[in-house]
Amino acid sequence: MSLKKVILVTGGSGLVGNAIQTIVQSEGKTDETWIFLSSRDADLCDYNATKQLFEKHRPTHVIHLAAMVGGLFHNMSHNLDFLRNNLRLNDNVLQVSFEVGVKKVVSCLSTCIFPDKTQYPIDETMVHNGPPHPSNFGYSYAKRMIDVMNRAYHEQHGCQFTSVIPCNVFGPHDNYNPESSHVIPGLIKKLYDTISQGGDIFTVMGTGKPLRQFIYSLDLARLFLWALREYNEIEPVILSVDEEDEVSIKDLANDLAKAFDFKGKIEFDVTKADGQYKKTASNKKLRKYLPDFQFTPFSQAIQESVDWYKTNHEIARN
Ligand SMILES: NC(=O)c1ccc[n+]([C@@H]2O[C@H](COP(=O)([O-])OP(=O)(O)OC[C@H]3O[C@@H](n4cnc5c(N)ncnc54)[C@H](OP(=O)(O)O)[C@@H]3O)[C@@H](O)[C@H]2O)c1
């Protein structure tokens, strides 16, 4: 029997999937076969299509990234779709993984699914402690159910299905569409367009004061590989930079201006909402396992992300 691992990555064409591809290619390991899937390979909301795909590739391991994801407005107006599509997608991937005998599945939750009213810093024990923010309750409950299913598959069938909880991710191959982008790709596109049109004012929504934890997609990819190969708990682990590495939106805007070599003025539109001041997550559990893991310095990761967009803006998801 072959000892070779066959690792299937659902959602392999997105921000996180592309970063995992980059790290896997740089490692060049010969005892692992990697298959990166997109929605064109199969609609994972469809059980039969999912089963066919898994029977074709016969994975020994799965990194499950595929999800219906969207911005605030899309979530608010489509909570039912986010709930049903993600519940179906996750149920199909986990059930089919069980049926074809996958040894380990690492699924992806998110720090934005935590209870709306909670203590900070948030940690892994608090996922189910109260209702999520009303704006994205469909997405959040569907994601939380992955953790519940992992526990149930483990208890009933002994499956090694686990999950990780990243904070805000950014990097090459992000989603830059203003309708659905997160703050970093949104501001990258905005500043790129401002400069292309000869503008000299970079307007950022809100006061610039809120603090956020951002993880570079390539750092997250390295941590995903660690989770796949070495993390043996069923309970989730938060994958985030350290608490002292929170940055303000103002610092982010300054780093972006520097990365673009933008000499104009940065303005903060204080008539626009800030959102929560901070939502700090604790990475104590991760640090217990990997005390020496080095995150890429934020300004370097921003420079690399900006350089990628400048070179690839025509093929980027705008
Ligand atoms: N981005 C963040 O800040 C962040 C933070 C925390 C957690 N996460 C989680 O990380 C994971 C990956 O996120 P991402 O930012 O890399 O997302 P992304 O760039 O939007 O990619 C989503 C991926 O899912 C695939 N997909 C969507 N619906 C599908 C379906 N019905 N069937 C098959 N494939 C489908 C997409 O395929 P196509 O390319 O063909 O559309 C794409 O490969 C998600 O589970 C997300 O919840 C993201």
The ligand as an ORCA input file, in Angstrom:
! r2SCAN-3c Opt
* xyz 0 1
  N     -10.482     36.047      3.918
  C     -10.513     36.138      5.237
  O     -10.212     37.198      5.823
  C     -10.893     34.954      6.071
  C     -10.802     35.069      7.475
  C     -11.133     33.962      8.257
  C     -11.557     32.786      7.658
  N     -11.652     32.712      6.298
  C     -12.109     31.435      5.723
  O     -11.058     30.926      4.914
  C     -11.611     30.114      3.875
  C     -11.048     30.565      2.550
  O     -11.355     31.941      2.394
  P     -10.777     32.806      1.198
  O     -10.685     34.211      1.712
  O      -9.600     32.135      0.604
  O     -12.034     32.757      0.207
  P     -12.124     33.081     -1.336
  O     -10.859     33.718     -1.808
  O     -13.400     33.818     -1.547
  O     -12.254     31.634     -1.952
  C     -13.407     30.849     -1.764
  C     -13.138     29.504     -2.388
  O     -14.286     28.660     -2.204
  C     -14.674     28.113     -3.467
  N     -16.113     27.877     -3.446
  C     -17.105     28.746     -3.092
  N     -18.312     28.163     -3.218
  C     -18.098     26.894     -3.653
  C     -18.953     25.795     -3.992
  N     -20.291     25.875     -3.888
  N     -18.382     24.647     -4.431
  C     -17.047     24.547     -4.546
  N     -16.173     25.536     -4.228
  C     -16.703     26.704     -3.799
  C     -14.244     29.179     -4.474
  O     -14.127     28.622     -5.785
  P     -14.101     29.607     -7.101
  O     -12.742     30.282     -7.104
  O     -14.281     28.698     -8.241
  O     -15.223     30.585     -6.900
  C     -12.879     29.587     -3.886
  O     -11.897     28.634     -4.228
  C     -13.131     30.261      3.970
  O     -13.647     29.110      4.601
  C     -13.319     31.495      4.824
  O     -14.514     31.419      5.552
  C     -11.320     33.753      5.484
*
